[in-house]
Amino acid sequence: MEEVRKKLISFLEDNSSTFIKSWRENVIISDTDIHKEEVIYNGMKMFELVKQRLNHTLSEEGLRDFAYKVAVERLEANINIGDFVYNANAGRSEVINWVISSGIALEYLPQIIEEINSSFDLFNYYVVKKYTEIKEEQLQKKNIFIDQTHKERLKILGQMSSSFVHEFRNPLTTLLGFTKLIGTEYPFIKYIDIIERELHQLNARVTQFLHVSKKELINGDMKINSLYELFDELIHFIYPSIVDVNVSITNNIEPGIMVYANKEELRQVFLNILLNSIDALQQVKHSKEINIDCKTINEKAEIMISNNGPVIPKEISNVIFEPFYTTKELGTGIGLYVCKNIIEKYNGEISVDSDYDITSFYIKIPLLVSNESPN
């Protein structure tokens, strides 16, 4: 067998130039590859390693080190790893074809071919493994950089919006005060109620930005709240929008479910989700429905606000509570972010689940238990 190996190695060496030429005609080498000359060198090197394997002088460490070198070059060249695998397998086929045509006895071929295949398999494994490891490391570093940059931008934006809000709120408060005063003294003036209502809406938007720009939400009066009554009030409040879009809203919450929280903050959360649901339902032609349900689990109220509007794609539902993310043309992208902050302030949770039949927002907040002090 050793004599057969020596003759085979000698045959391969005598035909090495023809082998390399034939292999070069079949490989994929990009013109933009900064290591394209190394591709040819690596092919010749692998040819030498195969001969070392046949001569029992190839070490796995040597094969691995060479494979790691190739992996780094493929990354630096920014070439698809599939091109490397193709080229390596083209080299494998070329070597095996030369071995078959060498004239060695058929009884020795299976073992020789098995050794060649195992060498190429191990080489490919080490290259792809190292390539993947480096690629994942680069991706992690990139994601960390993006996260840090995003946080810095949010920090700067928060500082800017905080300054803007305080500058804007003072004259807005003055306008609200004088509008109310004018409405009281001159109730016959047309449209003063509309102006007052729009100013209150603007003030609510400013409050949202103030929430985003601060680490902590503004604390308000904490009271016992009936979830049924709170939603009942909201449904009456948004009645014009309900009629305009022709939506059917059902409040299925039991009257006895109570939570201890700031009513205005909860109102802001539920109002935002209800209005978003109504906006979504404008896109459908079938009957439009919103259902409000609640169940109590482990001293928490789990509120579910569902609508039969269009599906929210998974890639959007994953980021829908992020600040400044919006799918609306004129949206601010802070509504659901503020909702998330408010709910988490109460050690609660908020999430969304959507399919082609129903979209549901889930809000979990602690119940008011009997031994809990409302003070």
C-alpha positions as CSV (number, residue, x, y, z in Angstrom):
1,M,0.0,0.0,0.0
2,E,2.8,2.4,0.8
3,E,4.3,1.8,-2.6
4,V,1.0,2.6,-4.1
5,R,0.9,5.9,-2.2
6,K,4.3,6.9,-3.3
7,K,3.5,6.2,-7.0
8,L,0.3,8.2,-6.6
9,I,2.0,11.2,-5.0
10,S,4.6,11.1,-7.8
11,F,1.9,11.0,-10.4
12,L,0.1,14.0,-8.8
13,E,3.4,16.0,-8.6
14,D,4.2,15.3,-12.3
15,N,0.7,16.6,-13.3
16,S,0.4,19.4,-10.8
17,S,0.6,22.2,-13.4
18,T,-2.1,20.6,-15.5
19,F,-4.2,20.0,-12.4
20,I,-3.9,23.7,-11.3
21,K,-4.7,24.9,-14.8
22,S,-7.8,22.7,-15.0
23,W,-9.0,23.8,-11.6
24,R,-8.5,27.5,-12.3
25,E,-10.8,27.2,-15.3
26,N,-13.7,26.0,-13.1
27,V,-13.4,28.2,-10.0
28,I,-15.3,31.4,-9.2
29,I,-13.1,34.4,-8.6
30,S,-14.6,37.9,-8.4
31,D,-12.8,40.8,-10.0
32,T,-13.4,42.7,-6.8
33,D,-11.8,40.1,-4.6
34,I,-8.8,41.8,-2.9
35,H,-7.3,38.3,-2.3
36,K,-7.9,36.8,-5.7
37,E,-4.3,35.9,-6.1
38,E,-4.5,34.1,-2.8
39,V,-7.3,32.0,-4.1
40,I,-4.9,30.4,-6.6
41,Y,-2.2,30.0,-3.9
42,N,-4.7,28.4,-1.5
43,G,-5.7,25.9,-4.2
44,M,-2.1,24.9,-4.7
45,K,-1.6,24.8,-0.9
46,M,-4.6,22.5,-0.5
47,F,-3.2,20.3,-3.3
48,E,0.0,20.0,-1.2
49,L,-1.9,19.2,1.9
50,V,-3.7,16.3,0.1
51,K,-0.3,14.9,-0.8
52,Q,0.8,15.2,2.8
53,R,-2.4,13.3,3.8
54,L,-1.5,10.5,1.4
55,N,2.0,10.5,2.8
56,H,0.8,10.4,6.5
57,T,2.5,13.7,7.3
58,L,-0.6,16.0,7.5
59,S,-1.5,17.2,10.9
60,E,-5.0,18.4,11.8
61,E,-3.5,21.5,13.4
62,G,-1.8,22.4,10.2
63,L,-5.0,21.9,8.2
64,R,-7.0,24.0,10.8
65,D,-4.5,26.9,10.7
66,F,-4.6,27.0,7.0
67,A,-8.4,26.9,7.0
68,Y,-8.5,29.8,9.5
69,K,-6.3,31.9,7.2
70,V,-8.6,31.2,4.3
71,A,-11.7,32.2,6.4
72,V,-10.1,35.6,7.3
73,E,-9.3,36.3,3.6
74,R,-12.8,35.4,2.5
75,L,-14.2,37.8,5.1
76,E,-11.8,40.6,4.1
77,A,-12.7,40.1,0.5
78,N,-16.4,40.3,1.4
79,I,-17.2,37.3,-0.8
80,N,-20.1,35.0,-0.3
81,I,-18.9,31.9,1.6
82,G,-20.8,29.8,-0.9
83,D,-18.2,30.7,-3.6
84,F,-15.5,29.3,-1.4
85,V,-17.4,26.0,-0.8
86,Y,-17.9,25.7,-4.6
87,N,-14.2,26.3,-5.3
88,A,-13.1,23.8,-2.7
89,N,-15.4,21.2,-4.0
90,A,-14.2,21.9,-7.5
91,G,-10.7,21.2,-6.2
92,R,-11.8,18.0,-4.5
93,S,-13.4,16.7,-7.8
94,E,-10.3,17.6,-9.7
95,V,-8.0,15.7,-7.3
96,I,-10.3,12.6,-7.3
97,N,-10.5,12.6,-11.1
98,W,-6.7,12.6,-11.3
99,V,-6.4,9.9,-8.7
100,I,-8.8,7.7,-10.6
101,S,-6.9,8.3,-13.9
102,S,-3.5,7.5,-12.2
103,G,-3.8,3.8,-12.9
104,I,-3.6,2.5,-9.4
105,A,-5.4,-0.7,-8.6
106,L,-9.1,-0.5,-8.0
107,E,-8.8,-2.2,-4.7
108,Y,-6.9,0.8,-3.3
109,L,-9.2,3.5,-4.6
110,P,-11.9,3.5,-1.9
111,Q,-9.5,4.1,0.9
112,I,-7.5,6.7,-1.0
113,I,-10.7,8.6,-2.0
114,E,-12.0,8.4,1.5
115,E,-8.9,10.0,2.9
116,I,-9.1,12.8,0.3
117,N,-12.8,13.4,1.0
118,S,-12.2,13.5,4.8
119,S,-9.4,16.1,4.3
120,F,-11.6,18.3,2.2
121,D,-14.6,17.9,4.6
122,L,-12.4,18.9,7.6
123,F,-11.0,21.8,5.7
124,N,-14.4,23.1,4.7
125,Y,-15.7,22.7,8.2
126,Y,-12.9,24.7,9.8
127,V,-13.2,27.5,7.2
128,V,-17.0,27.8,7.5
129,K,-16.8,27.6,11.3
130,K,-14.2,30.3,11.6
131,Y,-15.9,32.5,9.0
132,T,-19.2,32.2,10.9
133,E,-17.6,33.0,14.3
134,I,-15.9,36.1,13.0
135,K,-19.1,37.2,11.1
136,E,-21.2,36.8,14.3
137,E,-18.6,38.7,16.3
138,Q,-18.7,41.6,13.8
139,L,-22.5,41.6,13.9
140,Q,-22.6,41.7,17.7
141,K,-20.1,44.7,17.6
142,K,-22.3,46.4,15.0
143,N,-25.4,45.9,17.0
144,I,-23.8,47.2,20.2
145,F,-22.6,50.3,18.3
146,I,-26.1,50.8,16.8
147,D,-27.7,50.4,20.3
148,Q,-25.3,52.9,21.8
149,T,-25.8,55.4,19.0
150,H,-29.5,55.0,19.3
151,K,-29.4,55.6,23.0
152,E,-27.3,58.7,22.6
153,R,-29.7,60.1,20.0
154,L,-32.6,59.4,22.2
155,K,-30.8,61.1,25.1
156,I,-30.1,64.2,23.0
157,L,-33.6,64.2,21.6
158,G,-35.0,63.9,25.1
159,Q,-33.0,66.9,26.3
160,M,-34.2,68.9,23.3
161,S,-37.8,67.9,23.6
162,S,-37.8,68.6,27.4
163,S,-36.5,72.1,26.7
164,F,-39.0,72.6,23.9
165,V,-41.9,71.4,26.0
166,H,-41.3,73.8,28.8
167,E,-40.9,76.7,26.4
168,F,-44.1,75.7,24.6
169,R,-46.2,74.9,27.6
170,N,-46.1,78.3,29.3
171,P,-47.8,80.2,26.5
172,L,-50.1,77.3,25.9
173,T,-51.3,77.4,29.5
174,T,-51.9,81.1,29.1
175,L,-54.0,80.5,25.9
176,L,-56.1,77.8,27.7
177,G,-56.8,80.2,30.6
178,F,-57.8,83.1,28.5
179,T,-59.9,80.9,26.2
180,K,-61.8,79.6,29.2
181,L,-62.2,83.1,30.5
182,I,-63.5,84.4,27.1
183,G,-65.9,81.5,26.9
184,T,-67.3,82.3,30.4
185,E,-67.6,86.1,29.8
186,Y,-68.8,85.9,26.2
187,P,-70.6,82.6,25.8
188,F,-72.2,83.7,22.5
189,I,-68.9,83.8,20.6
190,K,-68.9,81.0,18.0
191,Y,-66.3,78.3,17.9
192,I,-64.7,79.2,21.2
193,D,-65.6,75.6,22.5
194,I,-63.8,74.1,19.5
195,I,-60.7,76.3,20.1
196,E,-60.7,75.2,23.7
197,R,-61.0,71.5,22.8
198,E,-58.2,71.7,20.3
199,L,-55.9,73.5,22.8
200,H,-56.6,70.7,25.3
201,Q,-55.6,68.1,22.6
202,L,-52.4,70.1,21.9
203,N,-51.7,70.2,25.6
204,A,-52.1,66.4,25.8
205,R,-49.6,66.0,23.0
206,V,-47.1,68.2,24.8
207,T,-47.6,66.1,27.9
208,Q,-46.7,63.0,25.9
209,F,-43.4,64.6,24.8
210,L,-42.8,65.6,28.4
211,H,-43.2,61.9,29.5
212,V,-40.7,60.8,26.8
213,S,-38.1,63.4,27.8
214,K,-38.0,62.4,31.5
215,K,-36.9,59.2,33.1
216,E,-39.8,59.2,35.5
217,L,-43.4,59.9,34.6
218,I,-45.1,62.8,36.3
219,N,-46.8,61.6,39.4
220,G,-50.4,62.5,40.0
221,D,-53.2,61.6,42.4
222,M,-53.6,57.9,43.0
223,K,-57.1,56.7,43.4
224,I,-59.3,53.6,43.3
225,N,-60.6,53.2,39.8
226,S,-63.3,50.9,38.4
227,L,-62.0,49.6,35.0
228,Y,-65.6,49.2,33.8
229,E,-66.5,52.9,34.6
230,L,-63.2,54.1,33.1
231,F,-63.8,52.4,29.8
232,D,-67.5,53.4,29.9
233,E,-66.4,57.1,30.2
234,L,-63.9,56.7,27.3
235,I,-66.5,55.2,25.0
236,H,-68.8,58.1,25.6
237,F,-65.8,60.5,25.1
238,I,-64.8,59.1,21.7
239,Y,-68.4,58.5,20.6
240,P,-68.1,60.9,17.6
241,S,-65.1,58.8,16.2
242,I,-67.1,55.6,16.8
243,V,-70.0,56.9,14.8
244,D,-67.8,58.3,12.1
245,V,-66.0,55.0,11.4
246,N,-69.1,52.9,12.2
247,V,-67.4,50.8,14.9
248,S,-69.2,48.6,17.4
249,I,-67.5,48.7,20.8
250,T,-68.4,46.3,23.6
251,N,-67.3,46.8,27.2
252,N,-67.3,43.3,28.7
253,I,-65.4,44.2,31.9
254,E,-67.2,43.2,35.2
255,P,-68.0,46.3,37.3
256,G,-66.3,45.0,40.5
257,I,-62.7,45.0,39.1
258,M,-60.7,47.8,40.7
259,V,-57.2,49.1,40.3
260,Y,-55.3,51.7,42.3
261,A,-53.6,54.1,39.9
262,N,-53.6,57.6,38.5
263,K,-56.8,57.8,36.5
264,E,-55.5,60.2,33.9
265,E,-52.5,58.0,33.2
266,L,-54.7,54.9,32.7
267,R,-57.1,57.0,30.7
268,Q,-54.2,58.0,28.4
269,V,-53.2,54.4,27.9
270,F,-56.6,53.1,27.1
271,L,-57.6,56.1,25.0
272,N,-54.5,55.8,22.9
273,I,-55.1,52.1,22.2
274,L,-58.8,52.6,21.4
275,L,-58.1,55.5,19.0
276,N,-55.3,53.4,17.3
277,S,-57.8,50.6,16.9
278,I,-60.4,52.9,15.4
279,D,-57.8,54.2,13.0
280,A,-56.9,50.7,12.0
281,L,-60.5,49.7,11.4
282,Q,-60.9,52.5,8.8
283,Q,-58.8,50.3,6.5
284,V,-61.4,47.4,6.4
285,K,-64.7,47.1,4.6
286,H,-66.3,44.4,6.7
287,S,-68.1,45.0,10.0
288,K,-65.8,46.8,12.5
289,E,-65.7,45.6,16.1
290,I,-63.7,46.4,19.2
291,N,-64.1,44.2,22.3
292,I,-62.8,45.2,25.7
293,D,-62.4,42.2,28.1
294,C,-60.7,41.7,31.4
295,K,-59.8,38.7,33.6
296,T,-58.0,38.5,36.9
297,I,-54.9,36.4,37.3
298,N,-52.5,36.3,40.3
299,E,-53.7,39.6,41.7
300,K,-53.4,41.3,38.3
301,A,-56.0,42.6,35.9
302,E,-55.3,41.5,32.4
303,I,-57.2,43.8,30.1
304,M,-57.5,42.8,26.4
305,I,-58.5,45.4,23.8
306,S,-59.2,43.6,20.5
307,N,-60.2,44.6,17.1
308,N,-60.9,42.8,13.8
309,G,-58.8,45.2,11.7
310,P,-55.8,44.4,9.5
311,V,-52.9,42.3,10.8
312,I,-49.9,44.0,12.4
313,P,-46.8,42.2,10.8
314,K,-44.5,40.5,13.2
315,E,-41.6,42.8,12.4
316,I,-43.7,45.8,13.3
317,S,-45.3,44.3,16.5
318,N,-41.7,43.6,17.7
319,V,-40.9,47.4,17.7
320,I,-44.3,49.0,18.1
321,F,-43.6,50.2,21.6
322,E,-40.2,51.7,20.7
323,P,-40.0,55.5,20.9
324,F,-40.6,57.4,17.7
325,Y,-41.6,54.4,15.7
326,T,-44.8,55.0,13.7
327,T,-46.5,53.7,10.6
328,K,-48.8,56.7,10.4
329,E,-47.9,59.4,7.9
330,L,-48.4,62.2,10.5
331,G,-47.8,60.1,13.6
332,T,-45.3,61.0,16.3
333,G,-44.4,57.5,17.4
334,I,-44.6,58.3,21.1
335,G,-48.1,57.2,22.0
336,L,-47.5,53.5,22.6
337,Y,-44.1,54.3,24.0
338,V,-45.7,56.5,26.7
339,C,-48.3,53.7,27.3
340,K,-45.6,51.2,27.9
341,N,-43.8,53.6,30.4
342,I,-47.1,54.2,32.3
343,I,-47.9,50.6,32.6
344,E,-44.4,49.6,33.6
345,K,-44.5,52.3,36.2
346,Y,-47.2,50.2,37.9
347,N,-45.1,47.1,37.6
348,G,-47.4,46.0,34.7
349,E,-46.9,44.7,31.2
350,I,-48.2,45.6,27.8
351,S,-48.0,43.6,24.6
352,V,-49.7,43.0,21.3
353,D,-50.6,39.9,19.4
354,S,-52.0,40.0,15.9
355,D,-53.1,37.6,13.1
356,Y,-55.4,37.9,10.1
357,D,-58.5,37.5,12.3
358,I,-57.9,39.7,15.3
359,T,-55.4,42.1,16.8
360,S,-55.3,42.3,20.6
361,F,-53.5,44.6,23.0
362,Y,-52.9,43.0,26.4
363,I,-52.4,45.2,29.5
364,K,-51.6,43.7,32.9
365,I,-51.7,45.9,36.0
366,P,-52.0,45.0,39.7
367,L,-55.4,44.8,41.2
368,L,-56.5,46.7,44.3
369,V,-56.4,43.9,46.9
370,S,-58.5,44.1,50.1
371,N,-55.5,44.7,52.4
372,E,-54.0,47.3,50.3
373,S,-54.1,50.9,51.5
374,P,-55.2,53.5,49.0
375,N,-53.3,56.2,50.8
